[in-house]
Amino acid sequence: MILYTCGLKKRLGMPLHPCGWAAKALDDAGYTYELRTLGGYRLLPWTRPARDRDRQVVRELSGTNEVPVLVLDDGTVISDSRNIVRWAHEHPVVNSQ
């Protein structure tokens, strides 16, 4: 499982940041995942020229440059923090103890 985020990674910040929100939902649901950080912040004008290059992988996966994007082990792609949070709540890790 891979979670693609911006440089804020798992930080929630204020207001709540979408990448941190998605990561928190996965953590709370008990998932272990690889975190891949991408550049090209939307609100930082000096990163815009490199945005297409830096976010090419998520554009190929989801059709958009926006993160977060979650790729499940079976190859399923879930984009948008609200969808990732919803998926994590609906599919928590079940402990087999």
C-alpha positions in Angstrom: 0.0 0.0 0.0 1.4 3.4 -1.0 0.1 6.8 0.1 1.3 9.7 -2.1 1.3 13.1 -0.3 2.7 16.5 -0.6 5.7 17.6 1.5 3.6 18.1 4.6 3.3 14.3 4.7 1.4 13.2 7.8 1.1 16.7 9.4 -2.4 17.8 10.0 -1.7 21.5 10.3 -4.4 24.2 10.7 -6.7 24.1 8.9 -6.6 20.3 8.6 -4.5 19.4 5.7 -5.8 16.7 3.3 -2.6 14.6 3.2 -2.4 14.5 7.0 -6.1 13.8 7.2 -5.8 10.7 4.9 -2.7 9.5 6.7 -4.4 9.8 10.1 -7.4 7.8 8.9 -5.1 5.0 7.6 -3.1 5.0 10.9 -6.3 4.9 12.9 -7.6 2.0 10.9 -4.4 0.1 11.6 -2.7 0.1 8.2 1.0 0.0 7.5 1.9 1.8 4.2 4.7 3.3 2.3 4.7 7.1 2.3 5.9 8.8 -0.9 6.3 12.5 -0.9 5.9 14.6 -4.0 6.8 18.2 -4.7 4.9 20.8 -6.7 2.7 22.6 -4.1 -0.4 24.2 -5.4 -0.1 27.4 -3.3 3.6 28.0 -3.8 4.1 29.8 -7.1 7.8 28.9 -7.4 7.0 25.2 -7.4 4.4 25.4 -10.2 6.9 25.0 -13.1 8.0 21.6 -11.8 4.5 20.5 -10.7 3.7 18.4 -13.8 7.1 16.7 -13.7 7.0 16.1 -9.9 3.5 14.8 -9.9 3.5 12.7 -13.1 3.1 9.4 -11.2 -0.1 10.5 -9.5 -1.4 12.0 -12.7 -0.9 8.6 -14.4 -2.6 6.8 -11.5 -5.5 9.1 -10.9 -5.8 11.5 -13.8 -5.0 14.5 -11.6 -2.0 16.2 -10.1 -3.7 16.4 -6.7 -2.6 14.4 -3.6 -3.3 12.5 -1.5 -3.6 9.3 -3.6 -3.7 5.9 -2.1 -2.7 2.8 -4.1 -3.8 -0.5 -2.5 -1.8 -3.7 -2.8 -4.2 -5.0 -5.5 -3.6 -1.9 -7.6 -6.8 -0.1 -6.8 -6.3 3.7 -6.8 -8.2 5.9 -4.4 -7.8 9.7 -4.8 -9.0 12.6 -2.7 -8.6 12.7 1.1 -12.4 12.3 1.7 -12.5 9.1 -0.3 -9.3 7.7 1.4 -10.8 8.5 4.8 -14.1 6.9 3.9 -12.3 3.8 2.6 -10.1 3.5 5.7 -13.2 3.7 8.0 -15.0 1.1 6.0 -12.0 -1.3 5.8 -10.2 -1.3 9.2 -7.5 -3.8 9.8 -8.9 -6.8 11.6 -6.7 -8.2 14.4 -6.6 -12.0 14.2 -5.7 -12.6 17.9 
